[in-house]
């Protein structure tokens, strides 16, 4: 690990107080000069580090720059040592995950994070606006067990949505609502989108890897990023730093995938659903339908009652009838 990264890790662990350069040097077994150079390097990269004579250095509580050290600090013990790769700018974290999987061995639960995406992707080929310094955009790479049932693929996105909702709630106290299958809303506006992709052999029905991509609007971006989306796109709006929000979401993601029963996750999803009990429109096999969302089954599929029959939706988009989005 570079001296710069070790110094940042130490400052993160002592974010609430000043630490002297000598203490850092002694702890890390490096020179005072190396510490000084590391501090300057971190400042050049945008970290807000205060310094006071006789007191030392302090990473300010308001510093909101994403870092692997800041994210890892809040993770539960079982995932403290997972690989976390942070980019200031990238085309898409899901695309980067695919490049990594194609070129080398990638550990299970590897996390790729970006401060900005230039080519963020959503479902059905849609773009996902990912402005700088205002959101968190990340992908988690999973290697499912051999007996993974592809028909349960939607449940991965359901678990991700619940994880985002729980992470935001525990970090900020704000409750999100979930629109099947992959969008989360606060105050009637979309603040999160999820894109799950898999590398599967459909002949042998085996899955090599699953990439879960999540994009969250944390605070209002600067500039004109949301100008054309102001009637539908929102943001959490919080003073909580993004590293903390991300840590809480990743912890919840681990719990929902490896600790909790599926039924418990589904109960939360349905309790905070925006489509159950609502009048919906959708297209299935080229035909247009209207119906009422009545349930989410054990595979994460949406059950809709059209009045004539009950249909099970495993993919596609549904629209909620009426004035769904709250206008700006």
Beta strands, then each sheet from edge to edge (+ up, - down):
strand 1: 49-52
strand 2: 56-59
strand 3: 84-87
strand 4: 110-114
strand 5: 135-142
strand 6: 177-179
strand 7: 183-186
strand 8: 189-201
strand 9: 206-217
strand 10: 279-284
strand 11: 287-296
strand 12: 302-305
strand 13: 310-313
strand 14: 318-320
sheet 1: 1+ 2-
sheet 2: 3+ 4+ 5- 9+ 8- 7+ 6-
sheet 3: 13+ 12- 11+ 10- 14+
end
